[in-house]
Amino acid sequence: MTVTAPDTDAVVAAKRRSSFSPLAILERYGVIVAWLVVIVVFSILRPATFPTAGTVSLIFGTQTVILVATLGLMLTLAVGEIDLSVGSVVGFGASLMVVLNGVAGVDVWLSFLLTIAACALFGLCNAVLTVIVGVQSIIVTLASGTLLAGITLAVTGSKVVTGLDVAVVQLISTRWFGIPIPFYLGIVLTVVLWFVLQHTPLGRRMAFVNSNRVVARLAGIRVDRIRMGGLIATAVFAGLAGVILAGQNGAANPQAGASYLLPAFAGAFLGSTTIRPGTFNAVGTWVAVYFLITGITGLVYLGFAGWPEQVFYGASLLVAVSLSVLARRRRREGIT
């Protein structure tokens, strides 16, 4: 009996043709199309207020905290782990930065470095418990996030802390072309992660680990190191998001971090359904985050506040997770 090897060129050609099919294009750029539709709809409903430079500045200039936290969460998801502590780390990072600099009088840059180092150490603890000890990351980060939220309340005395150096607030509020500097930091981080995930051996190894840890380990990839790196990177990004939050407000609310957990997951999973469907990617995450923020902003302009935000993010997360699963299934089956 003769076994014939598959026609590799034909398979590659078929996949290439399918990637340019209308369905594949819609799947890849569907969120961008939806974003444009949302902009048009709200512009029609609120023509005097929504399609303005002020709205653009509001959307792109005030939500970098969510973007940075979501990019960080994406790195953990990209190696097959789940981090439920990301919101707590954002709140802790903001609070520690203000306590060190505004209350204890520590130099601004030293306060920044100590804050990032503390968040990295927290991520390392999550990584050790998950990878070395073997506890599921969803359990570890749920418990450690609750613990960190309690520590944050203790550090701040359960009250809003103020006194952050005015220079930090002024730097964060500096505008280029009408948009505050943190927006451009978000662009830089997105580009860096795009390059790392899609154009470096590390990015390919991360995708391999997420796809099949056993095969990745047999192929010689240091799976445990990559998983630990993802969890640590998430904590560092969340700490950076906290510092930005503190700089935007000039103060820190110890309970503010909890509000960033759901948007981060919604953005990360929705981002995995666009640009490169079926994979967690930086550009898709950027698009998804600002698509969601645009929707929330439009609802506020229509007079809705409070509960619509929770409904919008919750529904978006459900839809995003479902689409992400379908996209991964299609990717494995070689349909796209």
N, C-alpha and C positions, 0 to 999 in steps of 0.2 A: 504494500500500500504506500503510495507516494503522497507526502504532505506538501502542498504548494504554499510557498510564502505569499502573504498578501501583497498586492500591488501597492507599494508604499507611495509612489508618486500619485497614483489615482486617489488614494485616501487623503493625501495632503491637499490635492486639488479640490476634492469634494468638500473638505473642511473649509478651504479658502473661499469657495463659492458660497457655502452656507453662511459664512461670517458676513457676507455682503447681502444676504437676503433681507427683505423688508422686516421680517420678524426679528432677525438678529440686530438690525440697526435700531429698531424701536426698543428692543430690550436694552441695548447699550446706552441709548440716549433718551430713554423714556422720562427719566427724572428731570432732565434739562427741558424737555418739551413741557412737562407738567409745570415746571417752574415758570416758564414763559407764559403759560396759560393762566397761572395764578396771578402773575403780574398784570396781565391784560384785564382779567376779571376785576381785580381790586382797583385798577386804574379807571375802569368804567364806573364802578360803584362809588368811588370817592375821587373824582377827577380833580378836585381842587387841592387835595391834601396828599394822596398817595403817590402819584407820579411826579415827585419833586426831589430836588437835591437833598433836602432835609431828610426825606425818607431813606434815600440811598446812604446817607451818612449814618442814620440810625441803625440800619440793617447791617452795614459792613463795619461800622465803627464801634459798636457797643457790645458785640457778641463774640469777640475773640476768645473769651474765657471758655465758652462752650466748644469752640473749634479746637483749641489746644487740648482740652480735656478729652474730646472725642478722638483726635488723632492719637493721643496716648492710649486710649482704650483699644483702638484699632490694632495696635501692636500686640496686645495680649490676645485678642481674638484671632489675629493672624497666625498665632502659633498654637491655636486650639485650646486656649484657656479662657476663663471668664473672671473678670475682676469687678466685684460689686462694691469695692471700697473707693472707687475713683472719686465719688462725690465727697466722701469724708476727707480724702487727701486734699481736695481743692479747698475745703473749709479750713483744714489744719494749716495748709501752706499760707493762706491769707492771714490767718490769726497769728501764726508764729512770726511771720514777717513784721507785722505791726507791733507785736509784743516785744520782739528783740530790738527793733529800731525806735519805735515810738515810746515804749514804756521803759525798757532797760537802757536805752541810749547807745546801743551798739551801732557801729558804722554801717551805712546803707549796704555797701557791697559785701561786707562780712555777714550782715544779716541775711542777705540774699543767698550767699553760699551756704550758710548754716541751714537755712530753710530747705534748700534743694538737697543738701546732704541728709537732713533728717528724713525727708520724703523718700530718698533713695534707700536709706536704711530700712524704712518701713516696707518698701517694695522688696528688699532683700529678705526680710522676715517672711513675707508672703511666699516668696519663691522657695525658701528653704522648707517651709511647712508643706508646700504643694509638691515640689519636685523631689526633695530628699526624704521627707517623712512619708509622703504619699497620700496626704489628705486632698480631697477634691478641691480645686481652686474656688469653686463657687461657695463651698462651705467655709474655707479659710478666709476669703475676702469678705464674706458676710459678717463673720465674727470679728475679724480684725478691723473692719470699717466701723462697726458699732463701738468697738473699744477705742478707736482713734477719735470718734465723735465725742466720747466721754472725756478723753484726754484734752481735746480742744476746749470743751466747756471748763475743765479744771484750769487750764492755762490762762484763759481769759476771764475767769471768775464768773462765767455764765452771763457775760454782758458784752455789748459792743465796745471794742477797744479802738482808740483813736491815737493820733500823734505821729503818724507816718511822716517822714521827711517831705517837706513841700516840694523839694527838687524831684522826687520820684513822681509825685502827682502831676507836676508840670510836664515831666518827660512823657508820661503816659497819655496826657491830654494834648500833646503837641500834634498838630494836624498837617498832613501833606496832602495837597489837592482836596482839602475839605474833610479828610478822613483821618482819624487818630492813628498814631504810629503802630499800636498793637495789631492793626489789620495787616500791615505789611510784614510784621513778624510772623503772622499766621501764614501768609503767602510763602515766606522763606521756608518755614517748617514743612509746609505741604510739598514744596518742590524737593526739599532734601529727602523726605520720606518716599516720595514718588521715585526718586533716583535709586534710593537704597533698596526698595522693595522690588523694583522692576528691572534694574540694570546692574545689580551686584550679586556676587555669589551668596552673600548673606540673605538677600531677599529670596533667592531661589531655594535656599535651604529652609527658610521659614515656611515657604509654601509647601515644601516637601514634608516638613514636620507636621503641618496642619492637615495635609492630605492623608498620610499614613506614617505614624511614628515607628511602627515595627520595621517597615521597609526602609525608612530613613536611617534607622539605627544600623540595620544590616549593610546599608550603603556607606557606612563610616561617618555619618553626620553626628555631631555631638548634640543629640536631641535635648538632653537635660540642660545644657548650657543655654541653648536657644530659648527654651521655655522659661528659664530663670531670667534671661535677658529681657524677654517680653514683659514679664511682670514688673521688673525693676524699671524699665523704660516707661511703663504706664504711670507708675508712681512719680517719676521725675517730671513727666509732662503735666500731670495733675498738680504737682507742687508749683510748677511754672505758671499754670493757669491761676492758681491761688495768688501768686505774687502779682500777676496782672490785675486780678480782681481787687486786691488791696490798693494797688496804685490808682485804679479807676475811681474807687470810692474814698480813698484817703483814710479808710478805716476798715475794720473787719467785724463781720457778724459771725459768731461761732457756729450758728445754725444754718448759714447760707449754703453750705456745701451740698446738702441733701437735694436741693433743687436741680443739681446738675447731673444726677445719675441717669434719670430717664431720658433727657435730651441726648446725652452722650451715647446711650445704647441705640436710641432711635436713629441718630445720625450715622453711627458706625454700620449698623445693619442695612439701612437704606443705601448707604454708600457702596455696599458690597453688591448692590443690584444694578449699578450703573457704571459706565465707562469700561470696566472689566467685570461683567456679571459673573458672580460665583466666587469672587475673591475679594478680600478686604484690601482696598486700595486707597491711596492718599487723595487723588484727584476726585474720585467718587465721593469720598467722605466730605471733602470741601464743598462740593456741589450739594450734597444732601443736607449738610448743616445749614447752609444759607437758604436752601429751598424751604426747610422747616421754619427758619426764622422769618422768612418772608410771609409765610402763611400765618404765623402767629401775629406778626405786625399788622397784616391786613385785617385780621379779626379784631384787633384792638382799635383800629381806625373805624371799624364798623360799630364800635361801642361795646364789644364783648371783652370781658376781662375776667381773670380768675379761672373758672371752671373750663372755658373753651380751650385754654392752654393745655390743661391736663388731658382733656379728651383728645385734642389734636395729636399730642405727643404719644399718648397711649395707643390710639388707633394707628398712628404712623409706625410705631414699633411692631404691632401685630402684623400689619401689612408688609413691613420691611423684612421681618423674620421669615414670613411665608414666601415672599419673593426670593429671598436669599437661598432658602432651601431648594426651591424650584430651579433657580439659576445654577446651583451647584450640581443638582441632579442632571440638568441638561449638559453641563460641562463634562461630567463624568461619562455621559453617554455619547459625547462627541457630536452633539447636535449643533452646538455653536462653537 
